[in-house]
Amino acid sequence: MKEQLYILFCESPINPNKVDEDFEDQLNSAKEAGFVPLLFNMEDLLNPERNKHATKRIQVRNEPVKILYRGWMLTPDQYTSLYKNLSSKNYILINTPDEYRNCHYLPDSLKFIESKTPKTVFEKYDNEYSMDKLLEKTKIFGQNPVIIKDYVKSEKHHWESACFVKNASDTSVLRQAIQKLIELRGNNLNEGIIVREFIELNKLTFHSKSGMPLTEEYRLFFCHGKLIEVYDYWEEGEYKQAKPNTAAFEEIAGHVESNFFSMDIARQKDGKFIIIELGDGQVAGLPDSADKHLFYRKLLTCLY
């Protein structure tokens, strides 16, 4: 008899006996595939004074069992709290806190993907002095265009003001864009600032609301080093070319220190592919058009 595999989702903020409505279809698909779903309280987890109560509805088990989380992004500290809460009840998350950070923060991912990703510099953000140190590092880009983001997210829908800078040597414009990024991210700023070489990618269209350029990108999911599925990244625009040959990326995935992660790749104008970034598979989103039943069936098979 196969062991039961558990999956964790957030409770609805209105009805704690139901899943957060944004993940209802995923819970149903996971359950149909054979996962045993459990719920936890996100509001408690995010409150330092109550995070031990986040899993209060989950019963202690006599023996350790595997569990994976599917839901909203967590900071490494929040993920560590969830990991410890579940471990105390003998539920062991698929990725340790270190493995989560390996793919959640781009600076931690670089050791796995640096040879296949744009040139990148970064600096933890504490104050204006941090900005000065970062700007000093950006001299390696010369007059080339760059992209800015925090350790996890960009403000790509504010493309011109807080994401793309056409001349990295224009430090006043670069500083202004970084300040705008920090302002927009606010309390959600993920630890530090990243500046990356801008690479011309194969264009699809322009976003219908923000007007940002959309390029030919794909999201790959890996479990225990095995490719599960490849998805078109954007819902808008027409993907006219065949899905990428993933052999080289599967080779890289075999060296990534994570049991479940995503890899975003993109086609350059010359047809070659680069890696944009990695993500922890537990918090990486699925496209709305994805066959979620198939995704969870493949994921379950990989876990056995």
N, C-alpha and C positions, 0 to 999 in steps of 0.2 A: 504494500500500500504506500503510495506517495505521501510525503509529508505535506501538511497544509502550509501554504505560503500566504502571508498576511500583507495587506496594503492599507496605508493610513491616509485619510483625508481630513480636511478641516470640517468642523461642525458648522452648520448654518448659524450666523450671529443672532437670528431670530428664533429658530427652533433647534435646540441642541440635540434633539433626537434624529435630526436629518443632516445630510451633507450640505455644505455650502453649494448653493444652486449653480455656481459657475463650474462645479466639478461633478454635477449629478450624472451627466452622460458618461463621464469617465468611470465613476464608481460602478454604474450599471454594467459597463463594458468589462471592467475588471472582474466583477462578480460573476458575470456570464462566462468569462474565460476560466474561472476556477479559483481566483483569489478570494480570501476571506477579508472583507473590509472592516476597518475600525475607524473611529472618529476621535478627534481631540479638539480642545478649545484653543483656537489661535489667540484670542484676546488674552487669555491667561498666560500663554507662552510668551507673549510680547511684553508682559508686565513683570519686571524683575522681582517684585514682591509676591507674585502669584504664579510664577512659572512652574513651580512644583505641582500645581493643581491642574495643569493643562491636560494631563492624561488620567484624571481622576475616575473617569468612567471605564477605563481599561483595567481588567482584572489581572492580577499577578498569575503567572504560569509557573508550574513546577520545573519545567525544563526549557532551555533557550530555544527560541524559534526565530526564523528569518522574517523580516518585515521591510518594506520599502515605502517611502513617502511619495505622494504625488500632490503637489499644491503650490501655494505661493512661495516666492523666494524668501529665504531666511538669511540673516547675516550669519557668519561663522559662529558667533557667540550664541545666537538663538538656536542654531542647529545643534550645537554642543549641548545646550540645555535639553533639547528634545531627545537627543541621543542618550543622555544620562537618565532622563525620566523613563524612557522605554527600557533601557538596559536593566534598571532596578526592578522591572517587572518581567524580565527575561524575554523581551522582544529586542532583537539585535538588528539595527538598521543596516541596509546593504552597504552603505559607505560610512566609514569612520569620520569623525570631524576633520582629520587631516586630509582624507580622500575627498571630502566635500569641498574643502578650500582649494585643493589642487585644480579643480575645474571651475569653481565659482569665481575666483579672482584671477583675472588675466595675468598679472605678474607671477602668480604661482603656476600658471599653465605654460609659461614660456619655455620652461626647461624641457617640455615634451614636444612643442610645436615650433620652436624658434626658427628652424631651417625652412619652414613652409608658410610663414606668416609675415606680414609687413614689419619693417623695422619699427621698434617700439621703445619709448622711454617712459618712466613713471616716477612718481614721488608721492609719498604719503602726505596728505594735506592736514597741517595743523594751524598754520598762520601764513602771513604774507611772506615770511622768510622761506616757507616751503615753495611758494610760487617762484621766488628768485632762483632757488636751486633747480627747480624743474626747467625754467627758461634757459638756464645755463646748459642743461642737458640737450635742449632742443637744437642747439647749434649744429648737431650732426646732420640735420635735415637741410641745411643751407637755405636756398630760396624755394625749395620744393613745397608743394601743398601738403597739409596734414589734417588729420581727424583728431578730435579730442573727445574724451569720455571719462567717467570715473572707473573704478576697478571692475565694475560689472556692467553698467548701463551708460548709454549716450543720451543726448537730447537731439536725436537725429531728425525729429519733427520740427526742430528749430535749427534747420540745416545751416542757414547763412549766419546766424548770430551766435550759436553755441555749439557748433559741431565741426564745420568745415572752415579752414583758414587757408587761403590760396598761396600765401607766402610765409613760411615759418620764420624767416629772418626779420619780418616786420613784428618785432616783439610787442609793440604797443597794441596792435590789432590782436595778436595772439593772447596777450594778457587780458584784454577786454573780453575775448571769447571765453577764456577760462573762467573769468569772474562771472560771466553770464551763466555758464554751465553750473557753477557752484550755487548761484542764486536760484536757478531753476530746480536743481536737485534738492536744495534745502536740507532738511533733516534726514533725507533719504540718500545723501551722498555716501557712496560706498568707499570709505577709507582714504582714497587718494585719487590723483589725476593721472591719466594716461594720454600721451601724445603719440600718434602713429603716422607713419608714412601713408599718404593717400595713393592708392593704386587705382588706375583706370579699369573699371570692370565693365562687362558686357551689359548694356542698358536694356531694361524692360519697358519702363514707362515712368510717369511721375505720380506720386501719391495723390489720390483724389482730394484729400483734405489739406495736407500740409504743403504739398507741392515738392517734397523732397524727391530726389531721383531714386528710383527703385532699380536694382541690378539683379542679375541672374545668380541667385544664392540658393543653397540647399541646406537642410538640416538632417544630419545623420545621427541615429541613435545606436549606441553600443552597449552591450551587456556582457560582462566577463570577456571583453575583447572581441566579441562576435558582433558583426553588423546585424541589426534588427530590421531597420527600414531607412529609406531615403525619401525625404519630403521636399517639395517645392517650398521655399521659405515664405514667399509673398503670396497673398491671395489675389492681388491685382497684377495685371500684366500677363502677357502670353509667353509661356515657356515653350519656345519653338524647337529647341535642340533636345537631343537625347539626354537621358540622365547620365551623370558623369561616371567614368570608370573609377571605382572606389578602391582599387587594389592598393595604391600607394597610401591611402588614408587608413585602410585596414591594418597595414603594416605599422603605421605610427600609433594607431589605437592600441596595438598590442603592448606598447611601452608606457601607456598612460596609467598612472597609479590611481585607478578608480574602478569600481566594479560596474558602475552604471553612469553613463555620461552622454552628452550630445556633442557634436562637432559641426560647426557651421562653416561651409566652404563656399567659394564664389569663383565664377569663370572670369578671367581677365579678358581684356579686349583681344589679346593674342591667342586666346583659346585655352591657355594653361589655367590650372586651378590653384588657388591658395586657400589656406585655412584662415578664417576670420577669427574664430575663438572657440573655446570649449565651454561647456556648461554642465553642471551637475544634472544627471538625468532625472532626478526627482523633482526638479523645479523648472526644467526646460519645457516650454509650451509645445503643444501639438497644434498644427494648423486646423482651422475649423473644418476644412474639407477632408481631413485625415480619416481613414477607416479605423476608428478607435477600437472596435471589436478585434480586428486583425492585429493591431498593435499590441494589445494586452495578451492575446493568444501567443504571439511570438515571444513576448517578454516572459511569460510564464514558462514556455518551453525552454528558453535559455537559462532560466533559474534552476531548473531541475537537473 
